[in-house]
Amino acid sequence: QVQLVESGGGLVQPGGSLRLSCAASGSGFSIYSMGWYRQAPGKQRDLVARITGGSKTDYADSVKGRFTISTDNAKNTVYLQMNNLKPEDTAIYYCTVEALGTWLLYWGQGTQVTVAS
């Protein structure tokens, strides 16, 4: 079983920055990928960014050039640096871990990001 604990959400003005963190814990698992999804009210949950194999990254077109995903493999932690935030980035952000071998996708509890003036 994998547990994910997220932190770093909050309220920020347009143009501001936030950094989300997510630490994975548990036993008997190896990580294939770590990522971030988001869900705005009334909308589906979409992929924001993902890092696979510790280095290959994928981003949603809407965040390219503004968001950066990174990991600290020693700490089983994934980060999402979000710059130049826009009101349309407002959503609940969920951390994910995909386990190597079982290919199970684990979800964090979600953290609210609100971009408003």
C-alpha positions as CSV (number, residue, x, y, z in Angstrom):
1,Q,0.0,0.0,0.0
2,V,1.2,3.5,-0.9
3,Q,0.2,6.6,1.0
4,L,0.6,10.1,-0.5
5,V,0.6,13.3,1.5
6,E,0.3,16.6,-0.4
7,S,1.1,20.1,0.7
8,G,1.6,23.6,-0.7
9,G,-1.8,24.6,-2.0
10,G,-3.4,27.9,-1.2
11,L,-4.6,31.3,-2.5
12,V,-2.4,33.3,-4.8
13,Q,-2.9,36.3,-7.1
14,P,-2.7,36.0,-10.9
15,G,0.9,36.0,-12.0
16,G,2.0,34.5,-8.7
17,S,3.7,31.2,-7.9
18,L,3.1,28.2,-5.7
19,R,5.0,25.0,-5.2
20,L,3.2,21.7,-4.5
21,S,4.8,18.8,-2.8
22,C,3.8,15.2,-2.4
23,A,5.6,12.5,-0.4
24,A,5.0,8.8,-1.0
25,S,5.4,6.3,1.7
26,G,4.8,2.6,2.2
27,S,6.6,-0.6,1.8
28,G,7.2,-3.1,-1.0
29,F,6.8,-0.8,-3.9
30,S,8.9,0.8,-6.6
31,I,7.8,3.9,-8.4
32,Y,7.3,4.0,-12.2
33,S,5.9,7.4,-12.5
34,M,4.8,10.4,-10.4
35,G,2.4,13.1,-11.5
36,W,-0.2,15.7,-10.9
37,Y,-3.8,15.9,-12.0
38,R,-6.3,18.7,-11.4
39,Q,-10.0,19.0,-11.3
40,A,-11.9,22.3,-11.5
41,P,-15.5,22.5,-10.4
42,G,-17.8,20.9,-12.9
43,K,-15.0,19.6,-15.0
44,Q,-13.2,16.3,-15.5
45,R,-9.9,15.4,-13.8
46,D,-7.1,16.1,-16.2
47,L,-3.3,15.3,-16.3
48,V,-1.2,18.4,-15.5
49,A,2.3,16.9,-15.5
50,R,4.0,13.6,-15.1
51,I,7.5,12.3,-14.7
52,T,8.4,8.8,-15.7
53,G,11.6,6.9,-15.0
54,G,12.9,9.9,-13.0
55,S,13.5,12.0,-16.1
56,K,10.9,11.8,-18.9
57,T,8.4,14.6,-18.4
58,D,5.0,15.3,-20.0
59,Y,2.9,18.4,-19.6
60,A,-0.6,19.5,-20.5
61,D,-0.4,22.2,-23.2
62,S,-2.1,24.7,-21.0
63,V,0.8,24.7,-18.5
64,K,3.9,24.2,-20.7
65,G,6.4,26.9,-20.0
66,R,4.8,27.8,-16.7
67,F,4.8,24.6,-14.6
68,T,7.8,22.4,-13.8
69,I,7.6,18.9,-12.3
70,S,10.6,17.4,-10.5
71,T,11.3,14.6,-8.0
72,D,13.6,13.9,-5.1
73,N,14.0,10.1,-5.5
74,A,15.7,9.7,-2.2
75,K,12.7,11.1,-0.5
76,N,10.0,9.6,-2.8
77,T,8.7,13.1,-3.3
78,V,7.4,14.9,-6.3
79,Y,7.1,18.7,-6.7
80,L,5.1,20.9,-9.0
81,Q,6.5,24.4,-9.4
82,M,3.8,26.6,-10.7
83,N,4.7,30.1,-12.1
84,N,2.7,32.8,-13.7
85,L,-0.5,31.4,-12.3
86,K,-3.8,32.2,-14.0
87,P,-7.4,32.1,-12.7
88,E,-8.1,29.1,-15.0
89,D,-5.5,27.2,-13.0
90,T,-7.9,27.2,-10.0
91,A,-8.6,23.6,-9.1
92,I,-8.0,20.8,-6.7
93,Y,-4.6,19.3,-7.5
94,Y,-4.0,15.6,-6.9
95,C,-0.7,13.8,-6.7
96,T,-0.3,10.4,-8.3
97,V,2.1,7.5,-8.1
98,E,2.1,4.6,-10.5
99,A,3.8,1.5,-9.0
100,L,6.3,-0.4,-11.1
101,G,5.1,-4.0,-11.8
102,T,1.6,-3.8,-10.4
103,W,0.9,-0.6,-12.4
104,L,-1.6,0.5,-9.7
105,L,-2.2,4.2,-9.7
106,Y,-2.4,5.8,-6.2
107,W,-3.9,9.1,-5.5
108,G,-3.3,11.8,-2.9
109,Q,-6.1,13.5,-1.0
110,G,-5.9,16.6,-3.1
111,T,-4.9,20.2,-2.3
112,Q,-6.8,23.3,-3.3
113,V,-5.2,25.9,-5.5
114,T,-7.1,29.2,-6.0
115,V,-5.8,32.0,-8.3
116,A,-7.7,35.2,-7.7
117,S,-7.1,38.9,-7.1
